[in-house]
Amino acid sequence: MAMKPEVIFSEPQWQALLALLDATVPSIQVVDSLPSSDSHLCITQEQFDGHYDDIRRDLKHPPSREAFQKYLEIRSSDNPMFAKVVKKTIGSLPHGSQLQLYRILSLMMTRLGSLISTGYLTPFHRQSVTVREAILRSWRHSWFFLWPTLARTFVQLGTMSWGPSDDMLQGLTGYKAYVTEVRRSEPAPALDFNFIKFDSSTAEPIELETDIVIVGSGCGGGVCAKVLAEAGHQVLVVDKGYYTPPSEFPIKPDSMKLLFDGSGALSNTDGSIVIGAGSCWGGGGVNNWSVSLPLLDFVREEWADVHGLKVFKSSDVQDSFDRVSNFLGLLKDPKHNHANTVLLEGAKKLGWRAKACATNTTAGHKCGSVCANGCRESKKQSPAVSWLPAAVKAGARCIEGFEVSEVLLEEGIDGLKKATGVVGKWTPREKDGSISDTPKPEVQRLVRIRARKTIISAGSLRTPSLLSRSGLKNPNIGKNLHLHPCCPVIALFDDDTPAWEGQMITSVVTEFENLDGKGHGPRIEPMATSIVPAMWQIPWHDGLQFKLDALKHRQMSAFMSHNRDRDPGSVIADPNDGSPIIAYTASAFDRANTVVGMVGVAKLCYIQGASEIIPMVHNLARFRTNKPAGDRRVDDADFADWLTLLKTADLNPSSAVFASAHQMSSCRMSISSSTGVVDEHGKVWGTEDLYVADASVFPSASGDNPMITIMAIADYIARGISNHM
């Protein structure tokens, strides 16, 4: 298990880390002469006046001069909530990442280590904040891969911890008032899953029996549970995550661990992709963005014709898609907020293909993009409010806080491994019902579950490691990982366009989805802009620029070039704590396709009146214009010149940062064990009675937001299991 951060980091190391993070979002003071402070960035009165004039020009509701000055002066490390969020995020990182950070900080705190890493003999945390900021900027352009990776890590940790913990930023942008209003609204009732609990006063192992054990309660496991329980089978659903009632939604910034694997701070090995993966009762469906689209026709044809899985052209699979959509009661005519309207109206002007997206929400859903941190109204039909309650009603039993360590395998017939259940550790809640913050709780019980059938639905980052830990040797386990890498473009508009209001994604531009004739290319969608993703979406060039841009949050809309990647990576488990080690870097082919989507976003925003367009490309200046929207054409000379620069962006790990909310294909379905992990029925090759039903079985990237496809495949697999029992 991961070590507790207070054990790994000494207090001097914590202070050194906070000193470095201070340089990402620094305190900025007005002084008579430069330089004059080690702990603040300093600007002259003339510079301050110029920045305030810019803010007054750009914002419809600018802060007062006094509030603006106070906002600039705030230092993140003085805020206890900032330190709390940083510590909890570090504590949720994989053991290997924590250990690496510990070693780097230890080295940099010495004179020799500081000279190697920064060029200064004086350790970085004793340098002025001006020098610390300069060190971060220099790292981003270093030829040695470690320093750009560290720069990204520290900038993301600093900015994404500051935004949700800074009350003044949230107050000036209007975000705090909105979230407060949502939290004051009447929550939906809590649901009773009647979770099985065990006596925590003894250490004796626990033995259970069931027909079917399902590991994971998300979009795959939840569907399987309903289908099989309603078919009359005895079903037991287990998940390492815990149920969070609607009254606690949207979760607060220091509680990201309740919903996200690694508190939402997972990344790939080179730090170039921020990865959001659900880890809670209900899985990724609890924190996703509601998009409910069926599998693309050309992807279905690829899976059937190229991968040989003819079932994807069968009526059985189509029936599963229909059943899933009908059960959720998808909202097919959602209302569009500003960002979604920009895409639909801009695409119409440019003659591009675009459409509205169905959502798994009910009419009148209004908790906005903060719903990505849990829907307070339970109007987003996540597995926790739809599939799982139906499964429990049909007789399914549930265990939360149960982390499976391995699948129980015995020797079967014809050399096959026969699954007979799972074993793992159950961690109870605290006496007051809260969830332990200790990475290695004192109270745990070993639980062994015997089952006739075992279904693994732990997600594309966790399912492979569980299969490997169980002794399965198929070399395809953990390979062929696709992430749908996304790169954002944000745009500033003249009016308030609080993108945290209204439903998150209700539109998609499909003009570029098939650039190579083989189904690879980007789709364009809005991004949810609650405070945490918003801070990531703003490119960081220096502390002052970042603070000024963050203040414009209420007039910004964010969009993503969401790419169906051709070239995969892989995932293995950290040997210390089992957390995912993700070896994936977007290929040159996929990066080029992403750029096409970013250019498309820029054109849509320009034609719809954006005054600034800011892509997530570190070495590219933003585009600014005062030209009236009605007079614009995408071939306007100044805009066309800037687009030429954007088109040449490489998006390599040193110049851009991607995001991924869609992990898939790491245990892909195949017609042979030589090319995949499961057969067309979801059964693991070389085994009996062991199945996988989550996004990891996708033969390749789906191209679309995968929720409905996960659910439909799980429905198909579960029905097949039931028919053969």
Long-range contacts (C-beta under 8 A, 24 or more apart in sequence): 1-95, 1-439, 1-440, 1-576, 1-577, 2-91, 2-93, 2-94, 2-95, 2-98, 2-439, 2-440, 2-576, 2-577, 2-579, 3-95, 3-98, 3-439, 3-440, 4-91, 4-438, 4-439, 4-440, 5-87, 5-90, 5-91, 5-98, 6-87, 8-98, 8-99, 8-102, 9-90, 9-102, 9-105, 12-109, 13-102, 13-105, 13-106, 13-109, 14-83, 14-87, 15-125, 16-105, 16-108, 16-109, 16-123, 16-124, 16-125, 17-86, 17-90, 17-101, 17-105, 18-76, 18-77, 18-83, 18-86, 19-77, 19-124, 19-125, 19-132, 20-124, 20-125, 20-132, 20-136, 20-154, 20-158, 21-76, 21-77, 21-86, 21-154, 21-157, 21-158, 21-161, 22-75, 22-76, 22-77, 22-129, 22-132, 22-158, 23-129, 23-132, 23-133, 23-135, 23-136, 23-158, 23-543, 24-76, 24-133, 24-136, 24-154, 24-155, 24-157, 24-158, 24-159, 24-162, 24-540, 24-543, 24-546, 25-76, 25-158, 25-159, 25-162, 25-543, 25-546, 25-547, 26-75, 26-76, 26-129, 26-133, 26-543, 26-544, 26-547, 27-72, 27-73, 27-74, 27-75, 27-129, 28-72, 28-73, 28-543, 28-544, 28-547, 29-72, 29-73, 30-69, 35-128, 35-130, 37-128, 37-129, 38-127, 38-128, 38-129, 39-75, 39-128, 39-129, 40-73, 40-75, 40-129, 41-129, 41-130, 41-133, 41-543, 41-544, 42-130, 43-544, 48-72, 51-544, 51-548, 54-548, 55-548, 55-551, 58-492, 58-552, 58-555, 58-611, 58-612, 59-551, 59-552, 59-554, 59-555, 60-494, 60-495, 60-496, 60-555, 61-174, 61-496, 61-554, 63-172, 63-551, 67-168, 67-172, 68-551, 70-168, 71-168, 71-169, 71-172, 71-547, 71-551, 72-544, 72-547, 74-166, 74-168, 76-158, 76-161, 76-162, 76-165, 76-166, 79-165, 79-166, 81-165, 81-253, 81-254, 82-161, 82-162, 82-165, 82-166, 84-165, 84-254, 85-161, 85-164, 85-165, 85-253, 85-254, 86-157, 86-161, 88-254, 88-256, 88-257, 88-263, 88-437, 89-157, 89-161, 89-256, 89-263, 89-265, 90-157, 91-263, 91-437, 91-439, 92-256, 92-257, 92-262, 92-263, 92-265, 93-262, 93-263, 93-265, 93-579, 94-262, 94-266, 94-574, 94-576, 94-577, 94-579, 94-580, 94-581, 95-574, 95-576, 95-577, 95-579, 96-574, 96-576, 96-579, 96-581, 101-153, 104-150, 117-147, 129-543, 133-542, 133-543, 137-541, 137-542, 140-618, 140-654, 141-654, 145-270, 145-653, 148-271, 148-653, 148-654, 149-270, 149-271, 149-272, 149-653, 150-271, 152-271, 152-272, 152-653, 152-657, 153-267, 153-271, 155-540, 156-265, 156-274, 156-536, 156-657, 157-265, 159-535, 159-536, 159-538, 159-540, 159-546, 160-265, 160-532, 160-535, 160-536, 161-253, 162-535, 163-531, 163-532, 163-534, 163-535, 163-550, 164-252, 164-253, 164-531, 164-532, 164-535, 165-253, 165-254, 169-531, 169-550, 169-551, 169-553, 170-531, 172-551, 173-550, 173-551, 173-553, 173-554, 174-496, 174-498, 174-554, 175-498, 175-500, 175-530, 175-531, 175-553, 175-554, 178-368, 178-370, 178-498, 178-500, 178-501, 179-250, 179-370, 179-500, 182-250, 182-367, 182-368, 182-370, 182-376, 183-250, 183-376, 185-367, 185-376, 185-377, 187-245, 187-246, 187-247, 187-249, 187-376, 187-377, 187-378, 188-246, 188-376, 188-377, 188-378, 188-379, 188-385, 189-246, 190-245, 190-246, 190-247, 191-243, 191-245, 191-384, 191-385, 191-389, 193-243, 193-281, 193-388, 193-389, 193-392, 193-398, 193-400, 194-392, 194-397, 194-398, 195-243, 195-398, 195-399, 195-400, 196-397, 196-398, 196-399, 197-428, 198-426, 198-428, 198-445, 198-447, 199-445, 200-428, 200-443, 200-445, 202-445, 203-445, 203-446, 204-445, 205-445, 205-446, 205-447, 205-448, 206-426, 206-445, 206-446, 206-447, 206-448, 207-448, 207-450, 208-236, 208-447, 208-448, 208-449, 208-450, 209-449, 209-450, 209-451, 210-234, 210-235, 210-236, 210-397, 210-449, 210-450, 210-451, 210-452, 211-235, 211-451, 211-452, 211-453, 211-725, 212-236, 212-451, 212-452, 212-453, 212-454, 212-455, 212-721, 213-238, 213-421, 213-422, 213-449, 213-451, 213-453, 213-454, 213-455, 214-238, 214-455, 214-457, 215-239, 215-404, 215-422, 215-454, 215-455, 215-456, 215-457, 215-458, 215-466, 216-283, 216-456, 216-457, 216-458, 216-459, 216-462, 216-463, 216-694, 217-241, 217-281, 217-282, 217-283, 217-383, 217-384, 217-388, 217-398, 217-457, 218-278, 218-282, 218-283, 218-284, 218-285, 218-383, 218-457, 218-459, 218-694, 218-710, 219-283, 219-284, 219-285, 219-383, 219-694, 219-695, 219-707, 219-710, 219-711, 219-714, 220-283, 220-457, 220-693, 220-694, 220-695, 220-710, 220-711, 220-713, 220-714, 221-283, 221-383, 221-455, 221-457, 221-693, 221-694, 221-714, 222-282, 222-283, 222-285, 222-383, 222-384, 222-386, 222-387, 222-388, 222-391, 222-714, 223-324, 223-383, 223-387, 223-693, 223-710, 223-711, 223-714, 223-715, 223-718, 224-455, 224-457, 224-693, 224-714, 224-717, 224-718, 224-721, 225-387, 225-388, 225-391, 225-396, 226-387, 226-388, 226-390, 226-391, 226-394, 226-396, 227-714, 227-715, 227-718, 227-719, 227-722, 228-396, 228-718, 228-721, 228-722, 229-391, 229-392, 229-394, 229-395, 229-396, 230-390, 230-391, 230-394, 231-719, 231-722, 233-722, 233-725, 234-395, 234-397, 235-391, 235-395, 235-396, 235-397, 236-396, 236-397, 236-398, 236-399, 236-449, 236-451, 237-388, 237-391, 237-396, 237-397, 237-398, 237-399, 238-398, 238-399, 238-402, 238-404, 238-422, 238-424, 238-449, 239-280, 239-281, 239-283, 239-399, 239-400, 239-401, 239-402, 240-279, 240-401, 240-402, 240-403, 240-404, 241-279, 241-280, 241-281, 241-282, 241-283, 241-400, 241-401, 242-280, 242-281, 242-400, 242-401, 242-429, 242-435, 243-280, 243-281, 243-282, 243-384, 243-400, 244-280, 244-281, 244-286, 244-374, 246-374, 246-375, 246-376, 246-377, 246-378, 247-376, 248-374, 249-371, 249-373, 249-374, 249-375, 249-376, 250-367, 250-370, 250-371, 250-372, 250-373, 250-374, 250-376, 250-530, 251-373, 251-374, 253-531, 253-532, 256-373, 256-532, 257-437, 258-435, 259-286, 259-287, 259-373, 259-374, 260-287, 261-459, 261-461, 261-462, 261-579, 261-580, 262-579, 264-532, 266-461, 266-580, 266-582, 267-582, 268-569, 268-582, 268-583, 268-584, 268-585, 269-581, 269-582, 269-583, 269-584, 270-585, 270-653, 271-653, 272-585, 272-586, 272-653, 272-656, 272-657, 272-658, 273-483, 273-485, 273-582, 273-584, 273-585, 273-586, 273-657, 273-658, 273-659, 273-660, 274-536, 274-657, 274-658, 274-659, 274-660, 275-461, 275-483, 275-582, 275-659, 275-660, 275-661, 275-663, 276-659, 276-660, 276-661, 277-459, 277-461, 277-661, 277-663, 278-459, 280-384, 281-384, 281-388, 281-400, 282-382, 282-383, 282-384, 282-385, 282-388, 283-383, 283-457, 283-459, 284-459, 284-661, 284-707, 285-360, 285-382, 285-383, 285-384, 285-707, 286-374, 286-375, 286-382, 286-383, 286-384, 287-372, 287-373, 287-374, 288-372, 288-382, 288-661, 288-705, 288-707, 289-369, 289-372, 289-504, 289-505, 289-528, 289-661, 289-705, 290-359, 290-360, 290-361, 290-371, 290-380, 290-503, 290-504, 290-505, 291-357, 291-358, 291-359, 291-504, 291-505, 291-508, 291-525, 291-704, 291-705, 291-707, 292-325, 292-328, 292-330, 292-357, 292-358, 292-359, 292-360, 292-705, 292-707, 292-708, 293-357, 293-358, 293-508, 293-704, 293-705, 293-708, 294-321, 294-325, 294-704, 294-708, 294-709, 294-712, 295-321, 295-702, 295-704, 295-708, 295-709, 295-712, 296-513, 296-519, 296-702, 296-703, 296-704, 298-514, 298-519, 299-519, 299-564, 299-700, 299-701, 299-702, 299-703, 299-704, 302-518, 302-519, 302-699, 302-700, 303-669, 303-699, 303-700, 307-669, 307-670, 307-671, 307-699, 307-700, 308-670, 308-671, 309-669, 309-670, 309-671, 309-680, 309-699, 310-680, 311-680, 311-716, 316-716, 316-719, 317-712, 317-713, 317-716, 320-712, 320-713, 320-715, 320-716, 320-719, 321-708, 321-712, 323-712, 323-715, 324-708, 324-711, 324-712, 324-715, 325-358, 325-708, 327-386, 327-387, 328-360, 328-381, 328-386, 329-362, 329-381, 330-358, 330-359, 330-360, 331-358, 331-359, 331-360, 331-361, 331-362, 331-363, 331-365, 332-356, 332-358, 334-358, 334-359, 334-361, 334-503, 334-506, 335-502, 335-503, 335-506, 336-502, 336-503, 336-506, 336-507, 337-499, 337-501, 337-502, 337-503, 337-506, 337-526, 338-493, 338-497, 338-499, 338-502, 338-557, 339-497, 339-499, 339-526, 339-527, 339-529, 339-557, 339-558, 339-559, 340-502, 340-503, 340-505, 340-506, 340-507, 340-526, 341-507, 342-491, 342-526, 342-557, 342-559, 342-604, 342-605, 342-608, 343-507, 343-508, 343-509, 343-524, 343-525, 343-526, 343-559, 343-604, 344-507, 345-608, 346-603, 346-604, 346-605, 346-607, 346-608, 347-509, 347-511, 347-604, 349-607, 349-608, 350-603, 350-604, 350-607, 350-634, 352-509, 352-511, 352-600, 353-509, 353-510, 353-511, 354-507, 354-508, 354-509, 354-510, 354-511, 355-507, 355-508, 355-510, 356-506, 356-507, 357-505, 357-506, 357-507, 357-508, 357-525, 357-705, 359-503, 359-505, 359-506, 360-386, 360-707, 361-503, 365-503, 366-502, 368-500, 368-501, 368-502, 368-503, 368-504, 368-530, 369-499, 369-500, 369-501, 369-504, 369-528, 369-529, 369-530, 370-500, 370-530, 371-504, 372-504, 372-528, 372-530, 372-533, 373-530, 387-711, 399-426, 399-447, 401-426, 401-427, 401-428, 401-429, 401-435, 402-426, 402-427, 402-447, 403-427, 404-458, 404-466, 405-469, 406-466, 406-469, 406-470, 406-471, 407-454, 407-456, 407-466, 407-467, 407-470, 407-690, 408-448, 408-450, 408-454, 408-470, 409-470, 409-471, 409-472, 409-687, 409-690, 412-687, 412-688, 413-688, 415-686, 416-686, 416-687, 416-688, 417-471, 417-472, 417-686, 417-687, 417-688, 417-690, 418-687, 418-688, 418-689, 419-451, 419-453, 419-454, 419-684, 419-687, 419-688, 419-689, 419-690, 420-450, 420-451, 420-454, 420-689, 421-448, 421-449, 421-450, 421-451, 421-454, 422-448, 422-449, 422-451, 422-454, 423-447, 423-448, 423-449, 452-689, 452-725, 453-689, 453-690, 453-691, 453-721, 453-725, 454-689, 454-690, 454-691, 455-682, 455-691, 455-692, 455-693, 455-717, 455-718, 455-721, 456-690, 456-691, 456-692, 456-693, 456-694, 457-692, 457-693, 457-694, 457-714, 458-694, 459-663, 459-694, 459-695, 459-696, 460-571, 460-663, 460-664, 460-665, 460-666, 460-667, 460-694, 460-695, 460-696, 461-571, 461-580, 461-582, 461-663, 461-666, 462-580, 463-666, 463-667, 463-692, 463-694, 463-696, 464-571, 464-572, 464-573, 464-666, 464-667, 464-677, 464-696, 465-571, 465-572, 465-573, 465-578, 465-580, 467-667, 467-677, 467-684, 467-692, 468-572, 468-573, 469-573, 469-578, 472-684, 472-686, 472-687, 474-673, 474-677, 474-684, 474-685, 474-686, 476-667, 476-668, 476-670, 476-673, 476-674, 476-675, 476-676, 476-677, 477-666, 477-667, 477-677, 478-570, 478-571, 478-572, 478-666, 478-667, 479-568, 479-570, 479-666, 480-568, 480-570, 480-665, 480-666, 480-668, 480-676, 480-700, 481-568, 481-569, 481-570, 481-571, 481-582, 481-584, 481-663, 481-664, 481-665, 481-666, 482-565, 482-568, 482-662, 482-663, 482-664, 482-665, 482-698, 482-700, 482-701, 483-565, 483-569, 483-584, 483-658, 483-660, 483-662, 483-663, 483-664, 484-562, 484-563, 484-564, 484-565, 484-660, 484-661, 484-662, 484-664, 484-701, 484-702, 484-703, 485-563, 485-565, 485-586, 485-590, 485-594, 485-658, 485-659, 485-660, 486-527, 486-560, 486-561, 486-562, 486-563, 486-594, 486-658, 486-659, 486-660, 486-661, 487-560, 487-561, 487-594, 487-597, 487-598, 487-615, 487-616, 487-651, 487-656, 487-657, 487-658, 487-659, 488-527, 488-536, 488-537, 488-558, 488-559, 488-560, 488-561, 488-615, 488-616, 488-659, 489-558, 489-559, 489-560, 489-561, 489-598, 489-601, 489-602, 489-605, 489-613, 489-614, 489-615, 489-616, 490-537, 490-538, 490-556, 490-557, 490-558, 490-559, 490-613, 490-614, 491-556, 491-557, 491-558, 491-559, 491-601, 491-605, 491-610, 491-612, 491-613, 491-614, 492-552, 492-555, 492-556, 492-610, 492-611, 492-612, 492-613, 492-614, 493-555, 493-556, 493-557, 493-609, 493-610, 493-611, 494-555, 494-609, 494-611, 495-555, 496-554, 496-555, 497-554, 497-555, 497-556, 497-557, 498-554, 499-526, 499-527, 499-528, 499-529, 499-556, 499-557, 499-558, 500-528, 500-529, 500-530, 500-531, 504-528, 505-705, 509-600, 509-604, 511-600, 512-593, 512-596, 512-597, 512-600, 513-564, 513-703, 515-593, 515-596, 516-566, 518-566, 519-564, 519-703, 520-563, 520-564, 520-565, 520-566, 520-589, 520-590, 520-593, 521-563, 521-564, 521-593, 521-596, 521-597, 522-561, 522-562, 522-563, 522-564, 522-593, 522-594, 522-596, 522-597, 522-600, 523-562, 523-563, 523-564, 523-597, 523-703, 523-704, 524-559, 524-560, 524-561, 524-562, 524-597, 524-600, 524-601, 524-604, 525-559, 525-560, 525-562, 526-557, 526-558, 526-559, 526-560, 527-558, 527-559, 527-560, 529-553, 529-556, 529-557, 529-558, 533-558, 533-659, 534-558, 536-657, 536-659, 537-616, 538-614, 539-614, 539-615, 539-616, 539-617, 539-618, 540-618, 541-618, 549-614, 557-605, 559-601, 559-604, 559-605, 560-597, 560-601, 560-659, 561-594, 561-595, 561-596, 561-597, 561-598, 561-600, 561-601, 562-597, 563-590, 563-593, 563-594, 563-597, 564-701, 564-702, 564-703, 565-590, 565-701, 566-590, 566-701, 568-665, 570-666, 571-666, 585-653, 586-651, 586-658, 588-650, 591-650, 591-651, 591-652, 594-651, 594-658, 595-646, 595-647, 595-649, 595-651, 598-646, 598-649, 599-643, 599-646, 599-647, 602-643, 602-646, 603-634, 603-643, 606-632, 606-634, 606-639, 607-632, 607-633, 607-634, 615-646, 615-649, 616-656, 616-657, 617-646, 617-649, 617-651, 617-655, 617-656, 618-654, 618-655, 618-656, 619-655, 620-645, 620-646, 620-649, 662-695, 662-701, 662-702, 662-705, 662-706, 663-695, 663-696, 664-695, 664-696, 664-698, 664-701, 664-702, 664-706, 665-695, 665-696, 665-697, 665-698, 665-699, 665-700, 665-701, 666-696, 667-692, 667-696, 667-697, 668-696, 668-697, 668-698, 668-699, 668-700, 669-697, 669-698, 669-699, 670-699, 681-717, 681-720, 681-721, 682-713, 682-716, 682-717, 682-720, 682-721, 691-717, 691-721, 693-717, 693-718
